Amino acid sequence: GKPELPEDLGQRAALHLLHEVQCGGCVDTTAQSLVLLLMCLTPEDVSRVRLGTLSPYSVLALRLFKEVFQVEFQITTNTNKQQGGNDDDTEEMDKTILMSCLGSGYRNMTKAST
């Protein structure tokens, strides 16, 4: 592509970072599907993670995980209000969701037992 000035690249990266922070959650949008996959592979115990808005890729990955691992996720929206950072006492809704599932208990059968 066309060369980009360092200042423009820095501004674009800062805007992307601010967008990810504004979405909330524990991981950024691009890592959501990886975290959800690892939750599917955990021992047969409940795993939870708080995410921001789900990306379309994560929704597709959830469908695939249900088909392959037979793991369904419970999605709980957060209804808590947070205090705004402004001087006036405005409140804004927390836009995060809590994803939880029961792991599939995947084991590496090729690993030698000791």
mmCIF file of the C-alpha atoms, coordinates in Angstrom:
data_MODEL
# 
_entry.id   MODEL 
# 
loop_
_atom_site.group_PDB 
_atom_site.id 
_atom_site.type_symbol 
_atom_site.label_atom_id 
_atom_site.label_alt_id 
_atom_site.label_comp_id 
_atom_site.label_asym_id 
_atom_site.label_entity_id 
_atom_site.label_seq_id 
_atom_site.pdbx_PDB_ins_code 
_atom_site.Cartn_x 
_atom_site.Cartn_y 
_atom_site.Cartn_z 
_atom_site.occupancy 
_atom_site.B_iso_or_equiv 
_atom_site.pdbx_formal_charge 
_atom_site.auth_seq_id 
_atom_site.auth_comp_id 
_atom_site.auth_asym_id 
_atom_site.auth_atom_id 
_atom_site.pdbx_PDB_model_num 
ATOM 1   C CA . GLY A 1 1   ? 0.000   0.000   0.000  1.00 0.00 ? 1   GLY A CA 1 
ATOM 2   C CA . LYS A 1 2   ? 0.759   3.640   0.153  1.00 0.00 ? 2   LYS A CA 1 
ATOM 3   C CA . PRO A 1 3   ? 3.443   4.779   2.668  1.00 0.00 ? 3   PRO A CA 1 
ATOM 4   C CA . GLU A 1 4   ? 2.013   6.285   5.837  1.00 0.00 ? 4   GLU A CA 1 
ATOM 5   C CA . LEU A 1 5   ? 3.449   9.031   7.977  1.00 0.00 ? 5   LEU A CA 1 
ATOM 6   C CA . PRO A 1 6   ? 4.483   7.922   11.475 1.00 0.00 ? 6   PRO A CA 1 
ATOM 7   C CA . GLU A 1 7   ? 2.160   10.530  13.010 1.00 0.00 ? 7   GLU A CA 1 
ATOM 8   C CA . ASP A 1 8   ? -0.833  9.136   11.105 1.00 0.00 ? 8   ASP A CA 1 
ATOM 9   C CA . LEU A 1 9   ? 0.046   5.588   12.081 1.00 0.00 ? 9   LEU A CA 1 
ATOM 10  C CA . GLY A 1 10  ? 0.366   6.607   15.750 1.00 0.00 ? 10  GLY A CA 1 
ATOM 11  C CA . GLN A 1 11  ? -2.959  8.423   15.679 1.00 0.00 ? 11  GLN A CA 1 
ATOM 12  C CA . ARG A 1 12  ? -4.686  5.447   14.062 1.00 0.00 ? 12  ARG A CA 1 
ATOM 13  C CA . ALA A 1 13  ? -3.187  3.056   16.656 1.00 0.00 ? 13  ALA A CA 1 
ATOM 14  C CA . ALA A 1 14  ? -4.250  5.333   19.530 1.00 0.00 ? 14  ALA A CA 1 
ATOM 15  C CA . LEU A 1 15  ? -7.816  5.535   18.207 1.00 0.00 ? 15  LEU A CA 1 
ATOM 16  C CA . HIS A 1 16  ? -7.958  1.750   17.879 1.00 0.00 ? 16  HIS A CA 1 
ATOM 17  C CA . LEU A 1 17  ? -6.672  1.344   21.449 1.00 0.00 ? 17  LEU A CA 1 
ATOM 18  C CA . LEU A 1 18  ? -9.230  3.830   22.784 1.00 0.00 ? 18  LEU A CA 1 
ATOM 19  C CA . HIS A 1 19  ? -12.003 1.935   20.974 1.00 0.00 ? 19  HIS A CA 1 
ATOM 20  C CA . GLU A 1 20  ? -10.907 -1.361  22.562 1.00 0.00 ? 20  GLU A CA 1 
ATOM 21  C CA . VAL A 1 21  ? -10.777 0.222   26.031 1.00 0.00 ? 21  VAL A CA 1 
ATOM 22  C CA . GLN A 1 22  ? -14.239 1.724   25.509 1.00 0.00 ? 22  GLN A CA 1 
ATOM 23  C CA . CYS A 1 23  ? -15.651 -1.710  24.561 1.00 0.00 ? 23  CYS A CA 1 
ATOM 24  C CA . GLY A 1 24  ? -14.573 -3.072  27.944 1.00 0.00 ? 24  GLY A CA 1 
ATOM 25  C CA . GLY A 1 25  ? -13.829 -6.668  28.814 1.00 0.00 ? 25  GLY A CA 1 
ATOM 26  C CA . CYS A 1 26  ? -10.661 -8.520  29.732 1.00 0.00 ? 26  CYS A CA 1 
ATOM 27  C CA . VAL A 1 27  ? -9.344  -9.168  26.218 1.00 0.00 ? 27  VAL A CA 1 
ATOM 28  C CA . ASP A 1 28  ? -9.424  -7.227  22.997 1.00 0.00 ? 28  ASP A CA 1 
ATOM 29  C CA . THR A 1 29  ? -11.741 -8.054  20.122 1.00 0.00 ? 29  THR A CA 1 
ATOM 30  C CA . THR A 1 30  ? -9.170  -9.990  18.104 1.00 0.00 ? 30  THR A CA 1 
ATOM 31  C CA . ALA A 1 31  ? -8.315  -12.366 20.988 1.00 0.00 ? 31  ALA A CA 1 
ATOM 32  C CA . GLN A 1 32  ? -11.896 -13.218 21.973 1.00 0.00 ? 32  GLN A CA 1 
ATOM 33  C CA . SER A 1 33  ? -12.108 -16.412 19.924 1.00 0.00 ? 33  SER A CA 1 
ATOM 34  C CA . LEU A 1 34  ? -8.797  -17.718 21.299 1.00 0.00 ? 34  LEU A CA 1 
ATOM 35  C CA . VAL A 1 35  ? -9.935  -17.233 24.898 1.00 0.00 ? 35  VAL A CA 1 
ATOM 36  C CA . LEU A 1 36  ? -13.255 -18.929 24.131 1.00 0.00 ? 36  LEU A CA 1 
ATOM 37  C CA . LEU A 1 37  ? -11.432 -21.871 22.535 1.00 0.00 ? 37  LEU A CA 1 
ATOM 38  C CA . LEU A 1 38  ? -9.213  -22.304 25.588 1.00 0.00 ? 38  LEU A CA 1 
ATOM 39  C CA . MET A 1 39  ? -12.313 -22.247 27.774 1.00 0.00 ? 39  MET A CA 1 
ATOM 40  C CA . CYS A 1 40  ? -13.766 -25.099 25.681 1.00 0.00 ? 40  CYS A CA 1 
ATOM 41  C CA . LEU A 1 41  ? -10.641 -27.204 26.212 1.00 0.00 ? 41  LEU A CA 1 
ATOM 42  C CA . THR A 1 42  ? -10.439 -26.821 29.990 1.00 0.00 ? 42  THR A CA 1 
ATOM 43  C CA . PRO A 1 43  ? -11.204 -29.667 32.403 1.00 0.00 ? 43  PRO A CA 1 
ATOM 44  C CA . GLU A 1 44  ? -14.869 -30.328 33.125 1.00 0.00 ? 44  GLU A CA 1 
ATOM 45  C CA . ASP A 1 45  ? -15.288 -27.268 35.309 1.00 0.00 ? 45  ASP A CA 1 
ATOM 46  C CA . VAL A 1 46  ? -16.921 -23.876 34.849 1.00 0.00 ? 46  VAL A CA 1 
ATOM 47  C CA . SER A 1 47  ? -14.834 -21.180 33.138 1.00 0.00 ? 47  SER A CA 1 
ATOM 48  C CA . ARG A 1 48  ? -15.816 -17.509 32.963 1.00 0.00 ? 48  ARG A CA 1 
ATOM 49  C CA . VAL A 1 49  ? -14.566 -14.459 31.121 1.00 0.00 ? 49  VAL A CA 1 
ATOM 50  C CA . ARG A 1 50  ? -15.865 -10.906 30.771 1.00 0.00 ? 50  ARG A CA 1 
ATOM 51  C CA . LEU A 1 51  ? -15.846 -9.626  27.201 1.00 0.00 ? 51  LEU A CA 1 
ATOM 52  C CA . GLY A 1 52  ? -16.852 -6.465  25.426 1.00 0.00 ? 52  GLY A CA 1 
ATOM 53  C CA . THR A 1 53  ? -19.061 -6.577  22.354 1.00 0.00 ? 53  THR A CA 1 
ATOM 54  C CA . LEU A 1 54  ? -18.642 -9.908  20.560 1.00 0.00 ? 54  LEU A CA 1 
ATOM 55  C CA . SER A 1 55  ? -17.030 -9.677  17.147 1.00 0.00 ? 55  SER A CA 1 
ATOM 56  C CA . PRO A 1 56  ? -18.680 -11.441 14.186 1.00 0.00 ? 56  PRO A CA 1 
ATOM 57  C CA . TYR A 1 57  ? -15.695 -13.810 14.098 1.00 0.00 ? 57  TYR A CA 1 
ATOM 58  C CA . SER A 1 58  ? -16.281 -14.744 17.760 1.00 0.00 ? 58  SER A CA 1 
ATOM 59  C CA . VAL A 1 59  ? -19.954 -15.491 17.057 1.00 0.00 ? 59  VAL A CA 1 
ATOM 60  C CA . LEU A 1 60  ? -18.903 -17.781 14.204 1.00 0.00 ? 60  LEU A CA 1 
ATOM 61  C CA . ALA A 1 61  ? -16.307 -19.430 16.453 1.00 0.00 ? 61  ALA A CA 1 
ATOM 62  C CA . LEU A 1 62  ? -18.959 -20.068 19.145 1.00 0.00 ? 62  LEU A CA 1 
ATOM 63  C CA . ARG A 1 63  ? -21.091 -21.904 16.578 1.00 0.00 ? 63  ARG A CA 1 
ATOM 64  C CA . LEU A 1 64  ? -18.095 -23.983 15.530 1.00 0.00 ? 64  LEU A CA 1 
ATOM 65  C CA . PHE A 1 65  ? -17.152 -24.811 19.140 1.00 0.00 ? 65  PHE A CA 1 
ATOM 66  C CA . LYS A 1 66  ? -20.703 -26.004 19.805 1.00 0.00 ? 66  LYS A CA 1 
ATOM 67  C CA . GLU A 1 67  ? -20.530 -28.317 16.785 1.00 0.00 ? 67  GLU A CA 1 
ATOM 68  C CA . VAL A 1 68  ? -17.026 -29.675 17.423 1.00 0.00 ? 68  VAL A CA 1 
ATOM 69  C CA . PHE A 1 69  ? -16.744 -29.790 21.237 1.00 0.00 ? 69  PHE A CA 1 
ATOM 70  C CA . GLN A 1 70  ? -20.464 -29.882 22.156 1.00 0.00 ? 70  GLN A CA 1 
ATOM 71  C CA . VAL A 1 71  ? -19.799 -26.934 24.483 1.00 0.00 ? 71  VAL A CA 1 
ATOM 72  C CA . GLU A 1 72  ? -22.487 -24.294 24.896 1.00 0.00 ? 72  GLU A CA 1 
ATOM 73  C CA . PHE A 1 73  ? -21.791 -20.907 26.427 1.00 0.00 ? 73  PHE A CA 1 
ATOM 74  C CA . GLN A 1 74  ? -24.072 -19.068 28.787 1.00 0.00 ? 74  GLN A CA 1 
ATOM 75  C CA . ILE A 1 75  ? -24.146 -15.353 28.006 1.00 0.00 ? 75  ILE A CA 1 
ATOM 76  C CA . THR A 1 76  ? -25.061 -12.934 30.782 1.00 0.00 ? 76  THR A CA 1 
ATOM 77  C CA . THR A 1 77  ? -25.330 -9.227  30.066 1.00 0.00 ? 77  THR A CA 1 
ATOM 78  C CA . ASN A 1 78  ? -24.170 -6.825  32.732 1.00 0.00 ? 78  ASN A CA 1 
ATOM 79  C CA . THR A 1 79  ? -26.931 -4.585  34.022 1.00 0.00 ? 79  THR A CA 1 
ATOM 80  C CA . ASN A 1 80  ? -24.783 -2.637  36.479 1.00 0.00 ? 80  ASN A CA 1 
ATOM 81  C CA . LYS A 1 81  ? -24.321 1.073   36.049 1.00 0.00 ? 81  LYS A CA 1 
ATOM 82  C CA . GLN A 1 82  ? -20.938 2.684   36.411 1.00 0.00 ? 82  GLN A CA 1 
ATOM 83  C CA . GLN A 1 83  ? -20.155 6.196   37.560 1.00 0.00 ? 83  GLN A CA 1 
ATOM 84  C CA . GLY A 1 84  ? -19.090 8.403   34.694 1.00 0.00 ? 84  GLY A CA 1 
ATOM 85  C CA . GLY A 1 85  ? -15.658 9.996   34.749 1.00 0.00 ? 85  GLY A CA 1 
ATOM 86  C CA . ASN A 1 86  ? -17.088 13.499  34.297 1.00 0.00 ? 86  ASN A CA 1 
ATOM 87  C CA . ASP A 1 87  ? -17.568 16.052  37.065 1.00 0.00 ? 87  ASP A CA 1 
ATOM 88  C CA . ASP A 1 88  ? -21.351 15.827  36.757 1.00 0.00 ? 88  ASP A CA 1 
ATOM 89  C CA . ASP A 1 89  ? -22.764 12.600  38.172 1.00 0.00 ? 89  ASP A CA 1 
ATOM 90  C CA . THR A 1 90  ? -23.675 10.981  34.869 1.00 0.00 ? 90  THR A CA 1 
ATOM 91  C CA . GLU A 1 91  ? -23.980 7.223   34.808 1.00 0.00 ? 91  GLU A CA 1 
ATOM 92  C CA . GLU A 1 92  ? -23.319 5.002   31.857 1.00 0.00 ? 92  GLU A CA 1 
ATOM 93  C CA . MET A 1 93  ? -24.194 1.373   31.324 1.00 0.00 ? 93  MET A CA 1 
ATOM 94  C CA . ASP A 1 94  ? -21.414 -1.203  31.452 1.00 0.00 ? 94  ASP A CA 1 
ATOM 95  C CA . LYS A 1 95  ? -21.525 -2.821  27.989 1.00 0.00 ? 95  LYS A CA 1 
ATOM 96  C CA . THR A 1 96  ? -19.698 -6.009  28.908 1.00 0.00 ? 96  THR A CA 1 
ATOM 97  C CA . ILE A 1 97  ? -21.008 -9.571  28.872 1.00 0.00 ? 97  ILE A CA 1 
ATOM 98  C CA . LEU A 1 98  ? -20.044 -12.524 31.035 1.00 0.00 ? 98  LEU A CA 1 
ATOM 99  C CA . MET A 1 99  ? -19.404 -15.716 29.080 1.00 0.00 ? 99  MET A CA 1 
ATOM 100 C CA . SER A 1 100 ? -19.343 -19.002 30.983 1.00 0.00 ? 100 SER A CA 1 
ATOM 101 C CA . CYS A 1 101 ? -19.150 -22.639 29.927 1.00 0.00 ? 101 CYS A CA 1 
ATOM 102 C CA . LEU A 1 102 ? -18.428 -26.117 31.198 1.00 0.00 ? 102 LEU A CA 1 
ATOM 103 C CA . GLY A 1 103 ? -15.143 -27.285 29.671 1.00 0.00 ? 103 GLY A CA 1 
ATOM 104 C CA . SER A 1 104 ? -15.030 -30.374 27.480 1.00 0.00 ? 104 SER A CA 1 
ATOM 105 C CA . GLY A 1 105 ? -12.304 -32.040 29.539 1.00 0.00 ? 105 GLY A CA 1 
ATOM 106 C CA . TYR A 1 106 ? -10.013 -32.467 26.528 1.00 0.00 ? 106 TYR A CA 1 
ATOM 107 C CA . ARG A 1 107 ? -6.952  -34.625 27.232 1.00 0.00 ? 107 ARG A CA 1 
ATOM 108 C CA . ASN A 1 108 ? -3.874  -35.288 25.127 1.00 0.00 ? 108 ASN A CA 1 
ATOM 109 C CA . MET A 1 109 ? -4.051  -39.060 24.702 1.00 0.00 ? 109 MET A CA 1 
ATOM 110 C CA . THR A 1 110 ? -0.636  -39.266 23.013 1.00 0.00 ? 110 THR A CA 1 
ATOM 111 C CA . LYS A 1 111 ? 1.113   -37.977 26.141 1.00 0.00 ? 111 LYS A CA 1 
ATOM 112 C CA . ALA A 1 112 ? 2.854   -40.803 27.960 1.00 0.00 ? 112 ALA A CA 1 
ATOM 113 C CA . SER A 1 113 ? 1.449   -41.470 31.382 1.00 0.00 ? 113 SER A CA 1 
ATOM 114 C CA . THR A 1 114 ? 3.929   -41.630 34.227 1.00 0.00 ? 114 THR A CA 1 
# 
